[in-house]
Amino acid sequence: MPDIPTTEPHEILAGDTLQWKKSLSDYPASGGWTLKYRLINASGKIDITAAADGIDHLITVTAATSAAYTAGTYTWTSYVEKGSGASLERYTLSTGTIIVKPSLATQTTGYDTRSHVKKVLDALESLLEGKASRDAQQITIAGQSITKMPPEELLQWRDYYADKYQTELAKENITNEKPAGNRIKVQF
């Protein structure tokens, strides 16, 4: 079994077992403190409670529990509590963002794994190549007709999304311990 991380994950896969450990000298688990997490976004919330591991707090989420997590970006907060009722003490420790990704092991065929940025980039490139259908070039919503953008504007948006997509790829490479792919080679 690998070493247990001591920081919150930035990204998780629904259906995976999650585990990390926090050492909080001011709020030891052996002193009656309980570490909790709340993850929240527009579609729901996730509550996680750590277990005491000596003086440390061990956070474990079973695969069965995380399988029920809805994919999306969540804002999280961690806090400690001690006591109850009128004697309850509660202190917020930190906040952050976490991405819950769907488990590909449970997906059926036809699941689109592209990010929003990649989907928009592909659509713009399709329009520029003239492969888009007439319906994709013009749409009427509530009596308002929206017509395709001029080629110059499409090119600007394509370049914008191409840059954003390259940033996504670089981040993914760094996460997977590969070169970011954005090096500039110079020869003297």
C-alpha positions in Angstrom: 0.0 0.0 0.0 1.4 3.4 -0.9 2.1 6.1 1.6 -1.0 8.0 2.8 -1.0 11.6 1.4 -1.1 14.5 3.9 -2.9 16.9 1.7 -6.3 17.0 0.2 -6.6 15.7 -3.4 -7.2 18.2 -6.2 -9.0 15.7 -8.3 -10.7 12.4 -7.5 -12.4 9.7 -9.6 -15.9 8.7 -8.5 -15.7 5.0 -7.5 -12.1 5.1 -6.2 -11.1 4.7 -2.5 -9.9 8.0 -1.1 -7.5 8.4 1.8 -5.4 11.2 3.3 -4.2 12.0 6.8 -4.0 15.4 8.6 -1.9 16.2 11.6 -3.3 19.2 13.5 -1.3 19.9 16.6 -3.8 22.5 17.8 -6.7 20.1 17.3 -5.5 16.6 18.0 -8.0 13.8 17.4 -7.0 12.3 20.8 -8.1 15.6 22.4 -11.7 15.1 21.2 -11.5 17.1 18.0 -13.2 15.8 14.9 -12.1 16.9 11.4 -14.8 17.3 8.8 -15.1 18.4 5.2 -18.0 19.9 3.2 -17.8 19.8 -0.6 -20.5 21.8 -2.3 -21.5 23.0 -5.8 -24.8 23.9 -7.5 -25.8 20.2 -7.9 -25.3 19.0 -4.3 -23.0 18.6 -1.3 -20.7 15.9 0.1 -19.9 15.6 3.7 -16.8 13.7 4.9 -15.8 13.0 8.5 -12.3 11.9 9.5 -11.6 9.1 12.0 -9.1 9.4 14.9 -5.7 7.8 14.1 -3.8 8.5 17.4 -3.5 12.2 17.5 -4.0 12.5 13.7 -7.1 12.6 11.6 -7.5 9.9 9.0 -9.9 10.6 6.1 -11.1 7.5 4.3 -13.9 7.4 1.7 -14.8 3.9 0.5 -15.1 3.1 -3.2 -18.8 2.4 -2.7 -19.3 5.9 -1.2 -17.4 7.8 -3.8 -19.2 5.9 -6.6 -22.3 8.0 -5.7 -20.5 11.3 -6.1 -21.7 13.4 -9.0 -19.0 14.6 -11.3 -18.2 18.3 -11.2 -16.1 21.0 -9.6 -16.7 21.5 -5.9 -15.6 24.1 -3.4 -14.6 22.5 -0.1 -14.0 23.7 3.4 -12.4 21.8 6.3 -13.2 22.4 9.9 -12.8 20.9 13.3 -15.5 20.4 16.0 -15.4 19.5 19.6 -18.3 19.1 22.0 -22.0 19.5 21.2 -24.9 21.8 21.8 -24.1 25.0 23.7 -20.5 23.8 24.4 -19.8 23.1 20.7 -16.5 24.6 19.4 -16.1 24.8 15.7 -13.1 26.3 13.7 -12.7 26.5 9.9 -9.2 25.4 8.9 -9.0 25.8 5.1 -10.9 25.9 1.8 -10.1 24.9 -1.7 -11.5 23.4 -4.9 -11.7 19.7 -5.9 -12.8 18.1 -9.2 -14.8 14.9 -9.1 -14.4 13.1 -12.3 -16.7 10.2 -13.4 -15.4 6.7 -13.3 -14.7 5.5 -16.8 -15.1 2.0 -15.5 -18.8 2.5 -15.1 -19.5 4.5 -18.2 -21.1 3.0 -21.3 -20.2 3.5 -24.9 -20.8 6.9 -26.3 -19.4 8.8 -23.3 -17.7 12.0 -24.4 -14.5 12.5 -22.3 -13.5 15.8 -23.9 -13.4 18.8 -21.6 -15.7 21.8 -22.3 -12.7 23.7 -23.8 -11.9 20.8 -26.2 -15.6 20.5 -27.2 -15.7 24.3 -28.1 -12.4 24.1 -29.9 -13.5 21.2 -32.0 -16.8 23.0 -32.8 -14.9 26.1 -33.9 -12.5 24.2 -36.0 -15.4 22.3 -37.6 -17.1 25.6 -38.5 -13.8 27.0 -39.9 -13.4 23.9 -42.1 -16.9 24.3 -43.5 -17.9 20.9 -42.1 -20.7 22.2 -39.9 -24.2 21.7 -41.0 -26.4 24.7 -41.9 -28.3 24.1 -38.6 -25.0 24.6 -36.7 -24.3 27.9 -38.5 -27.7 29.5 -37.9 -30.2 28.9 -35.1 -33.5 30.6 -34.1 -34.4 30.8 -30.4 -37.7 32.4 -29.4 -37.9 34.3 -32.7 -34.3 35.6 -32.5 -32.1 34.4 -35.3 -28.4 33.9 -34.5 -26.1 33.6 -37.5 -22.6 32.4 -37.6 -19.7 34.7 -36.7 -17.5 36.2 -39.4 -14.3 34.1 -40.1 -12.0 36.7 -38.4 -14.0 36.3 -35.1 -14.1 32.5 -35.4 -10.3 32.6 -35.8 -9.9 34.7 -32.7 -12.1 32.4 -30.7 -10.4 29.3 -32.1 -7.0 30.7 -31.1 -8.3 31.6 -27.6 -9.7 28.1 -27.0 -6.6 26.5 -28.6 -4.4 28.3 -26.0 -6.8 27.2 -23.2 -6.6 23.6 -24.4 -2.8 23.6 -24.5 -2.9 24.8 -20.9 -5.2 21.9 -20.0 -2.8 19.5 -21.7 0.2 20.9 -19.9 -1.5 20.6 -16.5 -2.5 17.0 -17.4 1.1 16.2 -18.3 2.4 17.7 -15.1 -0.2 15.7 -13.1 0.9 12.5 -14.9 4.6 13.4 -14.2 5.3 14.0 -17.9 7.0 17.1 -19.5 4.6 20.0 -19.8 5.3 20.3 -23.5 5.7 24.0 -23.5 9.5 24.3 -23.7 11.2 26.6 -26.1 14.4 25.1 -27.5 17.2 27.5 -28.4 20.4 26.6 -30.2 23.5 28.8 -30.1 
